[in-house]
Amino acid sequence: MRKQTIQYTSSLDALLAVAKRLSVYENHQKMDSEDFFYQYTQGVLSDDVLFIEWANDYRHYLALRQEIEQRLNYAA
């Protein structure tokens, strides 16, 4: 599998792109990302490639969201 790198012009653009990917996982697996991530980190779910990618995207989503929230709080 070849790794693809995408560059975004802003953290908000990146957040939206990751949120869209999370939505695809959620619709396919019939589970929201927060529930999935909890089960995954508790070892309930396997280390299937799909789950690893979903977990990585969710971690990225959380980091981006935190970054944007910090910027908004700083600007306020």
C-alpha positions as CSV (number, residue, x, y, z in Angstrom):
1,M,0.0,0.0,0.0
2,R,1.4,3.3,-1.0
3,K,1.2,6.2,1.5
4,Q,-0.4,9.3,0.2
5,T,0.4,12.8,1.5
6,I,-2.1,15.6,1.2
7,Q,-1.4,19.2,2.1
8,Y,-4.2,21.5,3.2
9,T,-4.2,25.3,3.2
10,S,-5.6,25.5,6.7
11,S,-6.3,23.4,9.7
12,L,-10.0,23.9,9.1
13,D,-9.7,22.4,5.6
14,A,-7.9,19.4,7.1
15,L,-10.5,19.0,9.8
16,L,-13.3,18.9,7.2
17,A,-11.5,16.4,5.1
18,V,-10.8,14.1,8.1
19,A,-14.4,14.5,9.3
20,K,-15.6,13.3,5.8
21,R,-13.4,10.2,6.1
22,L,-14.7,9.5,9.6
23,S,-18.3,9.8,8.3
24,V,-17.5,7.1,5.7
25,Y,-16.1,4.7,8.3
26,E,-19.1,5.4,10.6
27,N,-21.7,4.7,7.9
28,H,-19.9,1.6,6.8
29,Q,-19.4,0.2,10.3
30,K,-22.7,1.5,11.7
31,M,-20.8,3.0,14.7
32,D,-19.8,6.5,15.6
33,S,-16.1,7.3,15.8
34,E,-16.1,8.1,19.5
35,D,-17.6,4.7,20.4
36,F,-15.3,2.9,17.9
37,F,-12.2,4.6,19.3
38,Y,-13.1,3.7,22.9
39,Q,-13.6,0.0,21.9
40,Y,-10.5,0.0,19.8
41,T,-8.2,1.4,22.5
42,Q,-9.7,-1.0,25.0
43,G,-8.7,-3.9,22.8
44,V,-12.2,-5.0,22.0
45,L,-11.7,-4.6,18.3
46,S,-9.0,-6.2,16.1
47,D,-6.0,-4.6,14.5
48,D,-7.5,-4.8,11.1
49,V,-6.0,-2.4,8.6
50,L,-9.4,-0.6,8.4
51,F,-9.5,-0.1,12.1
52,I,-5.9,1.1,12.3
53,E,-6.7,3.7,9.6
54,W,-9.9,4.7,11.3
55,A,-8.2,5.1,14.6
56,N,-5.4,7.2,13.0
57,D,-7.9,9.5,11.3
58,Y,-9.8,9.9,14.6
59,R,-6.6,10.8,16.4
60,H,-5.8,13.3,13.7
61,Y,-9.4,14.7,14.0
62,L,-9.0,15.2,17.7
63,A,-5.6,16.9,17.3
64,L,-6.9,19.3,14.6
65,R,-10.0,20.1,16.7
66,Q,-7.9,20.9,19.7
67,E,-5.6,23.1,17.6
68,I,-8.5,25.0,16.2
69,E,-10.2,25.4,19.6
70,Q,-6.9,26.7,21.1
71,R,-6.6,29.3,18.3
72,L,-10.2,30.4,18.9
73,N,-9.7,30.7,22.6
74,Y,-6.5,32.6,22.1
75,A,-8.2,35.0,19.7
76,A,-11.1,35.7,22.0
